[in-house]
Amino acid sequence: MTTLAATHGNWAQVKAANPLNYYRSFLAQNIRPDGRTFLQRRPVSIRSGAITTSNGSCLTKIGATSVLAAIKLEVSPPLNATPTSGFLEVSVQLTPLCSPRFKVGKPSDEAFALQQHLQRVLVEGHVLDLEQLCIEEGKAVWNIKLDVICLNHDGGCDDAALLAAVGALQDLTLPTTVTKVEDEQQSSRGVVVDIDPTGPVSALSLGGVPLPVTYGRIGKHWIVDPTAEEEEWMEALVTVVVGGGAGEEERVYSVYKPGGAPVAMASVEEALDNARHVSQEALAAMVGMSNEEE
């Protein structure tokens, strides 16, 4: 598709002199510099089993943005208040390797906020039932350590991170375990858990397929899936997460707004109305991934 930039003899100079006005000149023509419409997402790719040494993994790409999610299983004692529930520990890494905007050292506020958002959607949104992770009531449970690593950040990292996390959980299998009683003085819980490599494995049963869509607002326009460059020009960013699995009732998992200008409720409702349609490509990629595993 020929972009508006091609019609400007000195478009590079225009962009360098005033990037915001350059971008707005495209919006005035109901198009974006990369040729997409306002509500068009970049191509989505989801590939499970990207890391063969992990218990579950998934590599997700949205345009040039690339996020890898990997799972390591550990056996832990449960909390006394929830003797049949396991754990999900989410870690998000945004480093200078994915974008120069991030620094080495203490995790950024953006990484921490994304980590909390993923945790809320997956656990409080009942995507993952932690009781599936029980090995022996009151004695031992599985602890899912989910590492989400951004490999390249070109906008839409929240969307790619959640899709990668769900893909890794879909790829995860729980091995057969054998428990034996141990002397109480050697173990506070009194059991040892061994993995039986010859036994069958079981997949997790997820309570839905959360589909995220990020919108950016500039003036009166709402833009789906802004790139990193576009994000810098947005007055506000909102990520809505809706349900999209086969047979799943229409639901809203989350409306996530990391700062920025206030957003009217009518705009949020409009975003929710078309989020399911925008997410169909991501859903098709996830369904295709599941079919390949079968």
C-alpha positions in Angstrom: 0.0 0.0 0.0 1.3 3.4 -0.9 1.5 5.6 2.2 0.9 9.3 2.4 4.6 9.8 3.0 5.3 8.9 -0.6 3.3 12.0 -1.6 5.6 14.4 0.3 8.7 15.3 -1.6 10.4 16.3 1.7 8.6 14.1 4.1 11.8 13.1 5.9 12.5 16.7 6.7 8.9 17.3 7.7 9.1 14.4 10.2 12.4 15.5 11.6 11.2 19.1 12.1 7.9 18.3 13.8 7.1 14.6 14.2 3.7 15.2 15.8 2.4 17.4 13.0 3.8 14.8 10.5 1.8 12.1 12.2 -1.4 14.2 12.4 -1.1 14.9 8.7 -1.7 11.2 8.1 -4.6 11.0 10.6 -6.3 13.8 8.7 -6.4 11.4 5.8 -7.8 8.6 7.9 -4.6 6.5 7.6 -1.4 5.9 9.6 2.2 6.2 8.3 2.6 2.4 8.0 -0.6 2.2 5.9 -2.8 0.8 8.6 -6.3 2.1 9.3 -7.1 3.3 12.8 -8.5 0.0 14.0 -6.1 -2.3 12.2 -3.7 -4.4 14.2 -0.3 -5.6 13.0 0.1 -9.3 12.1 0.1 -11.6 15.1 2.3 -14.8 15.4 2.1 -17.2 18.3 4.5 -20.2 18.5 4.4 -22.6 21.5 7.3 -24.8 22.6 9.9 -22.2 21.7 12.2 -23.3 24.5 12.5 -27.1 24.7 14.2 -27.1 28.1 11.4 -25.3 29.8 8.2 -26.9 31.1 6.1 -24.6 28.9 6.9 -21.7 26.6 5.6 -19.5 23.9 7.0 -16.8 21.5 4.6 -14.1 20.5 5.1 -11.5 17.8 2.9 -8.5 17.0 4.6 -6.7 14.2 8.2 -6.1 15.2 7.4 -6.6 18.9 8.6 -9.9 20.2 7.9 -11.4 23.7 9.0 -14.8 25.0 7.3 -16.5 28.0 8.8 -19.5 29.7 7.7 -21.6 32.7 9.7 -23.5 35.3 7.9 -25.8 37.7 8.9 -26.2 41.3 7.4 -28.1 44.2 6.5 -25.9 47.2 4.5 -26.3 50.5 1.1 -24.7 50.2 -0.1 -21.8 52.4 -1.9 -22.9 55.5 -5.0 -20.9 54.5 -5.1 -22.5 51.0 -3.9 -26.1 51.5 -5.1 -27.3 48.0 -3.9 -24.3 45.9 -0.6 -23.9 44.1 1.2 -20.7 43.1 1.8 -18.6 40.0 4.8 -16.2 40.2 5.1 -13.8 37.3 8.3 -12.0 36.4 8.6 -9.4 33.6 11.9 -8.4 32.1 12.2 -5.2 30.1 15.9 -4.6 29.4 18.0 -2.4 27.2 18.2 -5.4 24.8 14.6 -4.8 23.8 14.6 -1.0 23.8 17.1 1.8 24.8 14.4 3.4 26.9 15.0 0.8 29.6 18.1 0.7 31.8 20.2 -2.0 33.5 19.5 -2.6 37.1 16.3 -2.2 39.1 13.2 -3.2 37.1 11.3 -0.3 35.7 7.9 0.9 36.9 6.5 -0.3 33.5 7.8 -3.8 34.1 6.4 -3.9 37.6 3.0 -2.6 36.4 2.9 -5.2 33.5 3.8 -8.0 36.0 0.9 -7.0 38.3 -1.5 -6.8 35.3 -0.6 -10.3 34.1 -1.0 -11.7 37.6 -4.4 -10.1 38.0 -5.8 -11.3 34.6 -4.5 -14.9 35.0 -5.4 -15.5 38.6 -8.1 -13.0 39.6 -9.6 -13.4 36.1 -9.8 -17.2 36.8 -7.9 -18.1 33.7 -5.8 -20.4 35.9 -7.4 -22.4 38.7 -4.6 -22.7 41.3 -6.3 -25.9 42.7 -5.2 -27.8 39.6 -1.6 -27.4 41.0 -2.3 -29.5 44.2 0.0 -32.5 44.5 -1.0 -33.6 48.0 -3.4 -31.5 50.1 -1.6 -29.6 52.8 1.7 -31.1 51.9 2.9 -30.1 48.4 1.8 -28.1 45.4 3.2 -26.9 42.1 4.7 -23.4 41.9 4.6 -22.1 38.3 7.4 -19.6 37.8 6.4 -17.7 34.7 9.2 -15.5 33.2 8.0 -13.0 30.5 10.9 -11.5 28.5 10.5 -8.8 25.9 13.0 -9.4 23.1 12.1 -6.4 21.0 9.8 -3.5 22.1 8.0 -1.8 19.2 4.8 -1.0 21.0 2.0 -3.3 22.1 4.2 -5.1 24.6 1.3 -5.6 27.0 -0.7 -7.4 24.4 2.2 -9.6 23.3 3.1 -10.4 26.9 -0.4 -11.6 27.9 -0.7 -13.7 24.7 2.7 -15.2 25.3 1.9 -16.0 29.0 -1.4 -17.7 28.0 0.4 -19.6 25.3 3.0 -20.8 27.7 0.3 -22.0 30.1 -1.4 -23.8 27.3 1.9 -25.5 26.5 2.6 -26.5 30.1 2.1 -30.1 31.2 2.3 -31.4 34.8 4.3 -34.6 35.2 3.3 -37.6 37.3 4.5 -37.4 40.9 5.2 -39.9 43.6 5.1 -38.8 47.2 6.6 -40.6 50.2 6.6 -39.9 53.9 9.8 -38.5 55.3 10.9 -38.1 58.9 9.3 -34.9 60.3 12.6 -33.7 61.6 14.0 -33.5 58.0 11.0 -31.8 56.4 8.5 -29.4 57.8 5.8 -31.0 55.7 6.9 -34.6 56.2 6.8 -35.6 52.5 9.2 -35.8 49.6 7.9 -35.4 46.0 9.6 -37.3 43.2 8.8 -37.0 39.5 8.0 -40.2 37.6 9.5 -39.6 34.1 7.7 -42.7 32.8 4.3 -41.6 34.0 1.7 -39.7 31.9 1.6 -35.9 31.9 -1.5 -33.8 32.2 -2.3 -30.4 30.6 -3.8 -27.5 32.5 -7.4 -26.7 31.9 -7.7 -22.9 31.4 -10.9 -21.1 32.3 -10.9 -18.9 29.2 -8.8 -17.2 26.5 -8.1 -13.6 27.4 -7.6 -11.5 24.4 -5.9 -8.1 24.9 -6.2 -5.0 22.6 -4.3 -1.8 23.3 -5.7 1.5 22.1 -4.0 4.9 22.0 -5.8 8.2 21.9 -4.5 11.3 20.1 -6.9 14.2 19.8 -10.3 12.7 18.8 -8.8 9.6 17.2 -8.4 6.2 18.8 -5.6 4.0 17.4 -5.4 0.2 17.7 -2.0 -1.4 18.4 0.2 1.7 18.3 3.9 1.2 17.5 6.5 2.4 19.9 6.9 5.6 17.9 3.1 6.1 17.9 2.9 5.5 21.7 5.1 8.5 22.3 2.5 10.7 20.6 -0.5 9.3 22.4 -2.2 11.3 25.1 -3.5 8.1 26.7 -3.1 4.3 26.4 -5.8 1.8 27.4 -5.5 -2.0 27.2 -8.8 -3.9 27.3 -8.9 -7.7 27.8 -11.9 -9.6 26.6 -12.9 -13.2 26.4 -12.7 -14.9 23.1 -12.5 -18.7 23.5 -14.9 -21.1 21.8 -18.1 -21.3 23.8 -16.8 -18.7 26.3 -19.4 -16.2 27.4 -18.6 -12.7 26.5 -16.7 -11.2 29.4 -14.3 -8.5 30.3 -11.1 -9.6 32.1 -9.5 -6.2 32.6 -9.4 -2.6 31.6 -5.8 -1.4 32.1 -4.8 2.2 31.9 -1.1 3.0 32.8 -1.4 6.7 33.5 -2.0 9.5 30.9 -4.9 11.7 30.3 -8.4 10.8 31.6 -10.5 8.6 29.3 -14.3 8.9 29.1 -16.4 5.9 29.9 -18.0 6.1 26.5 -14.6 5.6 24.8 -13.9 2.6 27.0 -17.2 1.1 26.1 -16.5 1.7 22.4 -13.1 0.0 22.7 -14.8 -3.0 24.4 -17.4 -3.2 21.6 -14.8 -3.7 18.9 -12.0 -5.4 20.8 -13.4 -8.9 20.1 -13.4 -8.2 16.4 -9.9 -6.8 16.5 -8.6 -9.8 18.4 -9.9 -12.5 15.9 -6.4 -12.9 14.4 -4.8 -13.5 17.8 -7.6 -16.0 18.6 -7.1 -17.8 15.3 -3.3 -18.0 16.0 -4.0 -19.5 19.5 -6.5 -22.0 18.1 -4.1 -22.9 15.4 -1.4 -23.5 18.0 -3.7 -25.8 19.9 -4.5 -27.8 16.8 -0.9 -28.2 16.0 -0.2 -29.7 19.5 -3.1 -32.2 19.0 
